[in-house]
Amino acid sequence: MQTLTVATGPYPVLSIMVLVPLVGALLLAVPAVRGQARGLGLVISLVELGLGIWAAILFDPHAGTVHQLAETRQWIPAMGVSWALGVTGLGLAMLLLAVFLVPIVLLASWGEIPADRQAGFAGLILALEAFIVVIFTARDVLLFYLVFEAMLIPVYFLIGRYGGPDRRRAAIKFLLYSLAGGLIMLIGVVALAVYAPHGADDGELYLIQNLSQGLTSSTGVTRGIFITFLIAFAIKAPMVPLHTWLPDTAEQATPGTSVLLIGVLDKIGTYGMIAILLPIFPEASRWAAPVVLPLAIVGIIYGGLAAIGQDHLYRLISYTSISHFGFMVLGIFIGNQIAAVGAMVYMVAHGLSIAGLYLITGFMARRTGTVRISELGGIARVMPLIAGTFLFSGLASIALPGLSGFIPEWMVLTGSFSVEPVYGILALLGVIIAAVYMLLPYQRVFTGAPAPERVGSQDLDGRERLVVAPILVAMLVLGLAPAALTGILDGVGAQTATTMAQAAPRPAATAPVTEGSSK
């Protein structure tokens, strides 16, 4: 059982981070300021980035397992719901990824969303950012659930109003899958109210640290509650066979929407497994591992093979993500500290490479009018910067040494081999497949002679270079200096491995779980 500790922060920085983008979204709804939507939205997102950096400065990296900067206020006492926020090392990593990507997405949207529609788009992005902050900092399970459902609203409109020609069907499919997962989770949340540990404060019934001390058994009821959460997180992750909404959504959504949806929001699935499932349901998590681990392997191999067969670049990138999520889930449930830390670093690295791939593909699509591989060719000769940045992002995605994807993938594979070599070997097949699904499309799209109508096409302009530069730098920094991130995740990884070690077929030794002090 994990022991969760909380350290109250000197300032309510997390609540401020929720409030700022919400206020910004409301401002953009005022007719008088809609004409300034581009600049105002970007400024607000940069303020939010500054607040995220402030939170990182206040965070004690030596106490990554502690919920730091914590705030606890009664919200709905009759239901046992509290406004309880706090951030662990993993939550901080995801928070920083989100606030880093939002201004990049807004800046990129200046070329894909007409000026007269910028206010609505930017407002939805900022509202979504506020929900993201709550999701990755919530210490109250019901609060987590409420925001888990509420964020479907801005995502639905981002897809349905600003996407491609078949955007409404894709938005409805996304909504149906997400609502199904949310309704199933609601059953589990209600059941928690019945089976929550006795003695919990009436206004703090759903706090994770209270629940983690009372649901350690693996009874039929506990397993049933666990399954409701697991299904919801598996849809969000997305895990095979609950993944089919993702390619359709990615095909129709704007590149910026896909960056936030797949690069950040889908990590709610893997984050929820680490932050909610394992602490509250340790025995049930071990019970489910023999099923979850093979599904992770299936996702790795199936996602890669499906990507190879795609002619549509957006769909191809979405299928590669299904494969990558398989690596993350494998690292979480295998029962090894190295693999667990690797899975968490993978969550960040994947968000960066996905941002590069989707945004660069979007820039190319606006110039060529297509993302069909069969309709492209020779792009490198007329748009060398687009070709180079796509290749850089693609190589980071397939774990080229020195770039962001290498360290987490190596950690997951190493940790898996040490516990169960069969899983490691099968996951290694995904690495081989990855080289095919990324390099073969690159050859078809970017090499060879360009079509006559492509000659003279404009390469990346100044704004677009400003969009991609920080992403490329971040991928390089994470690849060359990952210790800053792995350091704050080691404790969370140790807790994850300790919880899951008994589920692994051949348990590996894990570091002892220790609690650090908070600033």
MARVOKOL-151752 format. One record per residue: residue in one letter; x, y, z of N, C-alpha, C in turn. Coordinates in steps of 0.001 Angstrom, whole numbers, plus 500000, padded with zeros to 6 digits. Example, Ala and Ser with C-alpha at 12.3 -4.5 7.8 and 13.67 -1.06 7.14 Angstrom:
# MARVOKOL-151752
a513190494310507800512300495500507800513200496700507800;s512850497750507080513670498940507140512900500030507870;
***
This chain:
# MARVOKOL-151752
m500838498797500000500000500000500000500868501246500000;q500561502224499184501316503457499136500899504382500274;t501885505052500863501622506060501867501739507419501208;l500646508139501135500619509412500440500664510546501457;t501587511471501257501703512607502156501419513890501398;v501080514920502155500646516185501575501430517308502234;a501873518278501431502576519447501951501869520694501443;t501320521474502357500595522689501991501556523725501425;g501162524370500337502007525365499703501888526729500352;p502912527577500175502859528933500750501898529846500012;y501579529522498780500672530327497965499701529390497243;p498508529869496952497554529031496216497841529049494717;v499066528693494344499500528831492955498674527947492025;l498257526763492483497503525875491613496115526421491322;s495473526981492343494161527603492104494284528803491180;i495367529555491326495596530696490429495766530205488999;m496451529063488842496649528503487501495336528015486896;v494379527675487701493049527338487190492296528602486810;l492423529632487625491644530850487452492078531666486230;v493374531776486002493881532665484942493344532283483561;p493481531034483091492929530723481764491408530775481709;l490736530482482842489279530603482851488853532056482641;v489513532972483340489220534391483155489528534803481722;g490632534300481195490974534603479816489914534122478837;a489394532921479065488351532394478185487102533261478240;l486758533729479425485592534598479569485821535945478883;l487032536479478996487338537754478343487179537649476830;l487587536532476282487504536359474835486069536205474348;a485144535994475262483729535940474893483092537325474833;v483810538349475290483302539718475270483486540283473857;p482421540751473211482533541229471823483593542302471634;a483792543160472632484713544289472465486171543857472341;v486516542681472813487922542256472785488173541141471769;r487150540719471072487332539606470141488314539932469026;g488388541194468657489326541573467615490777541428468038;q491007541363469349492369541199469880492613539766470365;a491821538835469848491864537470470380493234536821470226;r493877537030469088495168536387468874496186536805469929;g496365538109470062497352538605471014496975538320472451;l495690538526472792495254538327474165495369536862474577;g494935535948473716495038534535474041496471534108474251;l497373534583473389498785534221473527499375534777474811;v499048536022475146499579536625476377499105535855477599;i497835535511477641497298534772478791497976533412478914;s498193532747477790498861531442477840500305531569478299;l500954532672477951502331532884478415502366533206479901;v501354533928480383501246534146481836501083532814482550;e500264531932481986500062530609482572501366529808482555;l502143529940481507503448529282481462504346529811482576;g504308531118482792505083531692483886504649531157485244;l503337530999485437502838530430486687503299528978486847;g503342528240485736503834526874485801505292526825486215;i506088527755485699507498527823486100507610528186487572;w506745529088488045506720529442489464506405528213490315;a505427527429489899505103526205490627506293525256490658;a507021525163489543508192524284489499509286524771490442;i509436526094490562510446526645491473510079526332492925;l508791526409493256508352526125494630508386524631494950;f508401523787493929508341522338494116509694521812494586;d509671520922495585510888520276496076511133519014495261;p512154518984494396512366517815493533512781516567494293;h513219516729495528513636515570496322512458514884497011;a511284515438496873510092514860497493509005514698496434;g509348513988495364508449513881494230507182513111494505;t507156512273495556505957511508495870504964512297496711;v505391513410497268504531514220498130503639515119497276;h502368515225497654501473516189497011501831517578497541;q502621518308496781503104519614497216502200520735496711;l502433521941497262501619523116496931500138522824497172;a499873522023498201498530521495498420497573522568498942;e496321522450498509495214523279498993494043522352499257;t493377522546500387492202521742500705491117522641501277;r490013522732500565488872523527501034487608522715500811;q486706522750501766485434522061501573484667522738500445;w484118521902499577483398522410498422481919522022498517;i481635520728498555480261520257498725480275519282499907;p480234519791501142480386518921502313479358517800502382;a478136518082501929477097517052502008477444515826501174;m478244516024500117478644514909499258480061514432499554;g480703515088500512482075514695500826483088515134499793;v482775516188499033483663516654497968484424517884498443;s485701517908498196486516519056498582487304519567497379;w487601520864497405488495521450496418489907521175496916;a490438520042496527491721519573497038492685519418495876;l493686520293495852494705520250494812496059519977495433;g496949519444494659498310519166495082499027518470493945;v500306518690493826501017518178492662502206517324493088;t502286516104492525503448515237492698504432515498491554;g505525514756491553506485514914490465505873514636489111;l505042513588489024504394513262487758503396514341487369;g502584514793488315501622515844488018502306517112487538;l503437517460488167504174518659487758504702518508486333;a505232517328486008505753517102484656504660517289483615;m503468516739483878502373516874482916501848518309482873;l501851518968484013501410520360484062502325521242483218;l503631521048483361504582521848482597504494521543481107;l504258520273480755504076519933479350502878520680478768;a501779520712479504500558521360479015500754522866478836;v501291523539479858501426524996479760502509525388478759;f503415524477478460504417524714477418503803524625476026;l502903523665475821502334523432474493501203524395474140;v500453524881475122499292525719474810499678526989474038;p500663527799474484501007528973473668501528528605472281;i502195527469472155502665527017470846501481526700469943;v500485526027470488499283525704469717498553526974469295;l498433527935470194497743529185469858498497529943468776;l499815529995468873500596530689467855500487529978466506;a500501528651466532500359527886465290498991528097464660;s497969528321465481496594528454464968496395529725464163;w497294530685464278497136531931463525497137531679462020;g497730530587461593497758530288460178496669529337459721;e495975528700460678494971527714460282493550528100460676;i493394529020461614492064529472462036491890530918461590;p490845531233460806490637532618460368490559533582461540;a490971534810461297491027535807462367489676536013463032;d488589535948462238487270536197462814486762535028463653;r487492533905463671487099532750464479488117532471465587;q489120533331465685490177533112466668489683533212468103;a488722534105468350488251534289469724487632533008470261;g486800532366469460486184531125469905487194530021470104;f488119529892469150489135528836469247490030529045470466;a490566530251470624491453530533471745490723530403473083;g489465530828473122488692530702474359488510529256474767;l488213528400473795488067526968474104489389526363474554;i490493526761473925491807526248474327492136526665475754;l491848527912476106492145528378477463491251527697478501;a489972527511478168489092526784479085489603525363479288;l490032524733478209490585523383478305491841523366479160;e492663524399479049493882524472479849493567524519481341;a492533525264481704492128525320483117491723523941483624;f490961523195482823490564521847483212491775520918483322;i492737521104482435493945520275482482494675520474483803;v494757521713484263495429521986485537494747521225486669;v493420521250486693492695520545487754492931519039487667;i492865518492486453493012517043486277494332516550486844;f495419517241486549496739516766486956497130517188488367;t496237517884489062496529518267490444495457517828491436;a494330517303490964493216516960491851493612515842492818;r493329516058494098493532515013495119492208514406495558;d491113514946495066489778514443495367489270513701494137;v488896512441494298488516511612493157487258512135492472;l486296512625493232485077513142492605485366514433491846;l486232515284492388486656516480491668487335516078490356;f488198515085490416488852514562489215487811514115488197;y486809513371488660485779512864487750484984513999487113;l484603514983487905483786516084487381484521516831486274;v485811517072486474486584517774485451486883516848484272;f487071515569484549487253514561483500486093514631482503;e484886514815483003483710514930482142483576516331481548;a483853517356482342483652518733481872484557519076480703;m485760518536480670486674518892479595486233518336478242;l485269517426478237484752516933476968484078518054476174;i483531519052476881482792520125476202483700520946475292;p484811521528475812485656522288474885486293521426473794;v486655520175474114487261519314473090486245519016471986;y485013518738472364483963518463471373483820519630470400;f483776520853470926483601522009470047484866522313469248;l486040522042469821487275522239469060487321521320467841;i486815520100468000486772519165466868485612519505465933;g484421519678466511483208519828465718483073521159465000;r483718522217465504483588523539464874484783523911464012;y485960523383464334487170523841463653487897522743462883;g487324521537462836487999520424462189487738520340460696;g487998519141460134487882518915458700486455518705458243;p486277518270456989484925518162456411484027517153457109;d484613516129457721483815515126458427483940515306459936;r484106516564460356484415516869461750483279516527462708;r482037516674462276480923516433463202480819514956463565;r481011514096462574480974512663462872482119512282463810;a483307512828463556484447512530464419484217513054465832;a483629514252465941483375514821467265482362513989468040;i481339513522467349480324512703468021480915511369468451;k481750510769467602482373509496467976483277509674469191;f484065510756469192484890511052470363484035511215471608;l482940511966471470482085512233472620481437510957473142;l480962510096472248480304508864472675481264507951473425;y482461507778472897483444506948473588483785507537474957;s484019508849474979484427509487476234483297509472477258;l482077509728476810480949509684477735480724508277478266;a480907507268477416480759505892477883481774505602478983;g483026505996478751484037505797479788483714506566481050;g483234507803480885482899508606482056481736508046482842;l480719507554482158479561506983482857479946505710483604;i480825504916482989481301503725483690482103504122484929;m482928505152484794483685505616485953482771506150487041;l481672506800486633480738507332487623480217506234488532;i479980505059487984479542503940488814480575503659489889;g481854503675489487482909503448490463483009504548491491;v482821505789491073482901506908492013481786506821493048;v480579506475492596479464506318493531479734505171494500;a480287504083493958480590502933494821481639503291495858;l482550504181495513483562504604496485482920505268497704;a481806505988497478481127506643498594480592505617499581;v480229504445499065479692503391499919480807502636500638;y481895502379499922482962501543500470484173502341500920;a484035503677501004485146504501501476485474504138502916;p486733504313503335487128503954504701486368504765505737;h485934504113506775485228504804507854486185505732508578;g485641506821509055486441507761509818486942508931509003;a486772508880507694487178510010506860486280511201507146;d486870512401507097486103513616507322484958513691506317;d483789514120506780482625514162505903482870515029504670;g483657516065504813483938516942503681485103516487502843;e485741515374503200486922514890502483486792513402502200;l485591512985501826485310511565501633486114510963500498;y486361511761499437486961511221498222488452511529498088;l489097512033499125490526512308499030491299511017498773;i492232511060497851492972509856497467493732509292498652;q494309510163499480495088509635500598494208508920501621;n492948509318501738492030508594502625491625507256502005;l491297507272500727490855506050500063491974505029499968;s493202505481499801494314504548499644494601503764500913;q494052504210502038494257503490503298493129502520503612;g492068502530502783490928501710503140490465500704502113;l491033500720500876490583499806499829491743498932499352;t492420498320500306493589497514499958493240496070499652;s492069495619500017491697494224499759491294494042498308;s491278492791497849490913492488496466489635491658496440;t488592492167497065487301491493497052486637491695495699;g485539490981495488484815491133494232484326492556494029;v483861493198495103483365494569494999484500495518494637;t485637495376495324486776496244495041487245496075493608;r487294494833493156487696494596491765486709495198490786;g485438495137491116484436495735490248484617497237490127;i484865497908491272485104499355491234486361499657490431;f487390498858490664488646499029489939488421498941488434;i487629497992487995487398497790486555486734499006485924;t485820499648486662485162500835486101486178501934485805;f487120502146486731488155503155486500489101502723485387;l489464501443485372490403500949484372489835501115482959;i488552500806482772487945500958481446487983502421481009;a487634503324481901487648504752481556489038505208481173;f490046504775481927491412505186481617491929504499480361;a491481503262480099491902502552478894491331503215477640;i490122503753477726489553504501476598490359505769476364;k490687506445477437491398507707477316492827507490476846;a493451506352477204494897506165477005495414506303475570;p494903505751474503493882504719474349494521503343474177;m493915502340474817494407500974474729493546500167473761;v494188499264473043493450498316472207492651497396473127;p491363497136472895490575497436471688489679498659471815;l489975499560472748489117500720472981489683501978472333;h490399501815471249491175502886470640490553503479469384;t489482502910468869489068503210467495488608504651467286;w488298505370468355487899506763468212489065507659467798;l490289507245468145491433508150467982491780508452466529;p491953507457465642492321507801464256491301508699463561;d490007508430463761488975509265463142489040510692463671;t489252510826464966489330512160465564490543512912465056;a491707512237465055492940512891464613492881513290463146;e492181512509462332492068512819460913491306514120460681;q490317514413461525489441515562461304489795516781462151;a490429516592463291490751517715464175491846518578463563;t491907519837463977493026520678463567494313520123464182;p495469520395463591496720519905464185496905520359465625;g496553521616465920496703522106467288495825521360468267;t494585521077467870493692520302468729494260518914468965;s494800518284467923495382516950468072496595516968468991;v497366518043468944498526518155469833498091518080471291;l497067518844471646496610518843473034495842517576473370;l495058517066472430494258515876472696495144514656472892;i496057514409471956496879513201472022498140513427472851;g498714514611472741499949514874473474499766515088474951;v498586515586475368498363515895476784497150515153477350;l495971515361476751494742514841477360494709513318477412;d495212512653476375495194511193476415496092510642477522;k497049511444477988497898511010479102497119510955480425;i495901511513480434495060511365481616494837509888481906;g494775509062480844494592507633481044495751507011481800;t496979507236481337498143506664482014498398507351483356;y498148508666483413498287509365484693497311508815485721;g496063508576485302495066508039486229495433506670486736;m496066505853485875496508504537486328497520504663487466;i498448505607487328499501505775488329498984506506489562;a498214507558489364497828508433490474496585507977491212;i495714507178490574494454506775491205494345505263491338;l494503504534490232494299503081490291495242502397491270;l496535502618491104497504501884491919497447502259493396;p497342503552493755497263503867495194495986503356495854;i494841503467495180493568503100495803493285501609495685;f493721501001494598493419499578494343494693498768494110;p495594498695495062496856497984494818496671496501494535;e495829495827495328495625494390495116494907494125493793;a493915494932493485493193494759492228494090495059491029;s495009495995491178495945496292490096496842495094489817;r497300494461490882498122493256490690497296492126490086;w496050492041490496495146491016489958494928491192488464;a494855492442487996494548492723486589495781492709485695;a496962492764486267498183492882485460498340491781484417;p498035490500484705498193489463483677497337489672482435;v496313490507482533495503490852481363495989492152480735;v496331493136481564496733494450481064498049494367480296;l499007493594480797500314493520480143500237492964478715;p499543491849478466499407491394477075498686492409476180;l497691493108476735497005494136475939497964495267475570;a498874495595476477499878496617476170500769496169475017;i501184494902475036502014494368473957501241494379472633;v499983493978472673499154494016471471499079495440470925;g498914496411471813498856497799471374500146498245470706;i501284497839471264502576498215470682502692497700469252;i502406496426469058502598495801467752501493496199466776;y500238496142467236499122496489466352499206497945465905;g499467498851466844499544500263466487500607500522465441;g501769499867465588502835500049464617502483499494463255;l501929498288463221501559497683461940500453498472461250;a499473498943462028498391499743461442498931501052460872;a499932501633461539500525502874461043501171502663459677;i501837501530459495502502501246458224501495501240457071;g500285500790457325499284500662456276498517501930455956;q498831503062456588498060504290456390498588505111455224;d497661505732454501498016506678453443497806508116453897;h497128508300455022496792509621455562497749509909456715;l498514510996456628499552511257457628498983511457459029;y497851512143459155497278512339460482496883511002461103;r496292510118460317495930508795460827497188507983461163;l498194508107460330499444507398460606500006507813461960;i500072509111462206500621509594463474499773509116464646;s498442509062464461497577508600465561497827507132465882;y498061506321464861498342504903465122499711504713465778;t500680505546465425501956505454466139501766505756467617;s500834506649467920500574506985469324499981505803470069;i499116505031469413498570503831470051499694502890470426;s500690502752469539501852501925469843502633502490471021;h502833503804471043503585504424472138502868504266473475;f501547504388473469500807504206474718500953502778475231;g501122501817474326501393500456474769502666500380475585;f503703501093475156504949501128475934504710501736477316;m503927502802477380503661503454478663502943502504479626;v501894501837479145501133500930480005502000499750480432;l502834499247479529503755498165479881504665498586481025;g505226499790480936506109500275481988505411500457483326;i504141500823483292503395501040484539503101499725485240;f502697498706484496502187497477485109503221496350485210;i504430496518484697505392495422484684505994495155486057;g506011496145486939506528495922488291508020496142488425;n508541497189487768509965497509487835510126499018487881;q511003499490488755511136500930488945511678501632487709;i512680501043487067513232501665485864512157501797484789;a511387500735484595510328500762483584509254501775483947;a508916501880485232507874502821485653508308504263485420;v509546504591485781510046505942485522510101506193484015;g510524505167483261510553505302481818509184505594481239;a508146504949481756506785505189481272506375506638481506;m506762507194482646506392508581482952507167509575482095;v508455509319481883509226510173480976508677510053479558;y508256508851479205507653508604477888506444509502477674;m505656509721478728504469510558478617504832511970478168;v505925512494478684506376513834478309507007513824476923;a507905512849476684508609512786475405507635512615474240;h506635511779474433505638511570473377504862512853473095;g504545513607474131503838514866473927504635515835473063;l505954515854473233506799516751472439506894516294470984;s507156515003470776507309514522469395505986514598468633;i504885514313469299503577514429468666503308515878468255;a503690516818469105503499518231468762504262518580467497;g505518518123467422506297518403466234505689517784464986;l505289516528465054504766515823463878503455516424463383;y502518516680464303501222517205463872501331518635463340;l502093519479464019502158520869463586502889520997462250;i503995520264462081504716520320460816503855519768459680;t503151518678459942502251518128458917501171519137458561;g500672519855459563499672520888459290500226522021458438;f501456522444458723502080523495457904502222523033456453;m502628521778456271502782521240454925501430521129454220;a500406520707454965499084520533454368498527521851453849;r498784522953454543498275524246454087498949524685452778;r500138524173452511500847524528451286500497523596450122;t500265522331450457500040521340449403498573520994449193;g497735521273450193496323520946450093496013519482450344;t496989518707450803496753517279451056497725516755452101;v497306515687452792498204514940453673498234513473453252;r497795513205452035497842511857451486499264511540451023;i499828510474451555501188510100451191501295509838449701;s500276509195449143500292508854447726500239510075446819;e499858511229447350499742512444446548500925513378446740;l501884512980447554503027513829447865504311513192447344;g505387513939447426506679513454446979507593514623446659;g508891514467446955509864515493446630509764516765447436;i509068516713448584508857517932449371510183518498449888;a511159517638450161512428518114450719513142519087449792;r512930518957448493513620519834447544513039521235447502;v511768521366447847511128522687447787510855523257449181;m510764522404450188510522522852451567511486522123452503;p512770522433452442513757521683453235513577521825454740;l513113522978455212512914523139456656511761522272457140;i510685522212456384509572521339456756510032519887456768;a510795519492455757511293518118455706512217517824456890;g513109518750457194514065518519458273513410518450459636;t512458519348459904511803519339461211510883518131461372;f510259517698460270509449516479460339510345515287460654;l511485515182459988512401514069460235512927514107461663;f513265515294462155513762515434463534512712514931464517;s511469515368464339510396514934465237510131513445465107;g510185512938463864509959511515463653511043510669464290;l512290511098464195513382510351464815513281510387466340;a512826511511466881512585511556468331511479510587468714;s510456510483467868509338509583468142509776508124468153;i510710507751467267511145506349467195512424506104467990;a512740507028468909513779506803469914515195506784469355;l515535507757468509516919507908468097517747508373469290;p518895507743469573519732508184470690520073509663470596;g519961510340471720520214511771471777518975512620471701;l517841512009471325516580512744471271515627512236472358;s514506512925472523513661512740473712513099511337473864;g512867510615472784512229509310472898513144508180473296;f514457508381473215515379507258473426515409506787474876;i515630507696475808515780507310477215514537506611477753;p513323507153477580512155506459478135511914505091477501;e512116504975476187511897503677475554512931502659476020;w514161503095476149515220502220476659514908501772478085;m514407502682478920514096502343480312512956501326480387;v511921501535479573510805500590479589511263499214479127;l512058499165478068512534497882477561513465497201478556;t514385497955479131515326497387480107514592496846481325;g513672497648481855512911497200483019512055495994482716;s511473495946481536510630494802481159511466493537480993;f512618493658480363513500492498480210513900491926481562;s514148492784482545514614492307483848513526491580484622;v512256491848484282511146491194484969510662489979484186;e510378490171482919509876489097482070510436489271480658;p511476488520480286512115488704478979511160488569477799;v510132487735477922509204487566476801508526488889476455;y508079489615477488507458490914477233508467491873476614;g509702491833477096510729492699476541510992492419475074;i511066491137474705511321490762473314510162491201472421;l508941490968472874507778491360472081507707492879471916;a508028493604472995508028495067472893509122495543471945;l510240494811471899511330495174471003510897495105469545;l509953494243469237509413494202467873508794495543467490;g508205496198468487507625497511468224508662498532467811;v509872498411468350510958499327467979511328499125466512;i511397497864466090511728497564464695510636498069463760;i509385497823464147508258498292463331508259499813463231;a508669500486464317508661501953464338509561502532463260;a510713501894463048511617502393462009510944502352460637;v510112501339460413509422501212459124508325502254458999;y507476502407460047506328503308459908506723504771459883;m507947505105460290508353506505460225509247506797459031;l510199505943458729511158506224457665510584505968456276;l509733504957456136509143504687454828508240505830454362;p507327506346455210506546507523454781507422508738454495;y508492508908455286509382510040455013509955509933453602;q510389508730453241510931508530451898509902508872450823;r508658508435451016507628508641450006507197510099449903;v507161510780451029506654512156451048507735513162450673;f508954512973451151509950514037451081511067513821450066;t511323512590449657512411512368448716511888512274447283;g512824512252446336512443512179444936512228513551444318;a511724513558443099511484514806442370510110515365442738;p510008516661443017508702517245443353507813517384442127;a506522517368442358505562517623441281505726519068440807;p505473519330439542505676520696439009504928521769439801;e503718521430440281502940522440441013503517522752442386;r504446521904442886505060522150444191506258523100444086;v506862523167442913508064523977442754507745525440443070;g508588526039443909508376527419444309507517527588445539;s507056526485446157506243526576447374507058527164448514;q506410527932449355507087528598450461507427527607451553;d508608527750452128509007526940453271508495527617454545;l508937527152455699508483527717456968508750529218457028;d507736529994457426507937531423457616508410531704459039;g508589532968459359509141533325460660508288532867461827;r506962533044461726506086532617462816506137531107462994;e506131530384461900506150528926461982507471528414462546;r508553529087462216509842528718462819509818528954464324;l509163530044464731509035530320466159508186529268466848;v507239528675466135506399527615466684507208526346466928;v507976525934465920508640524626466010509946524675466782;a510610525825466839511924525893467481511915525413468934;p510991525922469794511014525454471179510726523962471331;i509919523403470427509635521961470492510894521168470170;l511609521578469127512841520886468769513882520996469870;v513998522181470455514949522361471553514577521483472739;a513295521422473069512844520604474208513135519126473959;m512916518645472729513209517244472426514702516958472572;l515532517914472168516979517735472272517435517777473726;v516904518723474495517288518842475909516885517599476687;l515660517124476477515217515926477191516038514716476783;g516459514668475531517271513544475086518675513553475656;l519259514742475808520644514840476269520761514998477778;a519746515561478420519818515807479870518513515397480538;p518203514096480547516927513652481128516903513611482644;a518074513805483292518139513622484743517242514589485495;a517049515797484952516187516764485640514769516237485764;l514326515474484787512975514921484830512943513600485596;t513896512714485324513894511421486016514081511606487516;g514788512668487915515019512892489342513741513111490126;i512807513889489570511564514152490307510565512998490177;l510852512067489239509936510948489017510394509656489690;d511615509620490195512145508381490777511279507866491922;g510861508771492803510062508338493946508716507777493522;v508059508451492576506779507958492080506978506619491381;g508079506495490633508378505227489980508607504108490975;a509275504424492093509507503410493127508185502953493737;q507293503892494000505987503520494542505198502663493557;t505231503043492293504520502275491269505056500858491188;a506388500725491167506993499400491074506717498569492313;t506754499191493488506479498472494724505064497925494736;t504120498734494245502731498285494183502563497113493226;m503242497161492076503002496192491020503950494999491029;a505012495038491821506054494021491717505511492611491891;q504570492399492809504054491063493049503236490538491876;a502825491440490982502037490997489832502916490481488720;a504189490898488720505063490490487632505415489019487754;p505564488296486639505886486887486691507221486616487374;r508194487511487178509499487343487800509878488662488456;p509507488891489707509695490192490326511152490606490351;a511366491888490092512707492443490192512778493329491414;a513976493461491962514153494285493154513898495736492801;t513247496436493690512977497853493481513527498635494650;a513777499897494391514314500741495446513278500933496532;p513708501078497793512751501299498867512026502620498696;v510785502631499095509970503832498978510237504729500172;t510633505946499911510899506898500982510134508165500698;e509804508847501732509112510131501610510097511245501905;g510175512206500988511027513356501226510271514448501936;s510966515508502254510338516671502869510044517689501797;s509088518522502062508706519549501093509180520901501573;k509469521721500592509855523093500957508711523794501646;
***
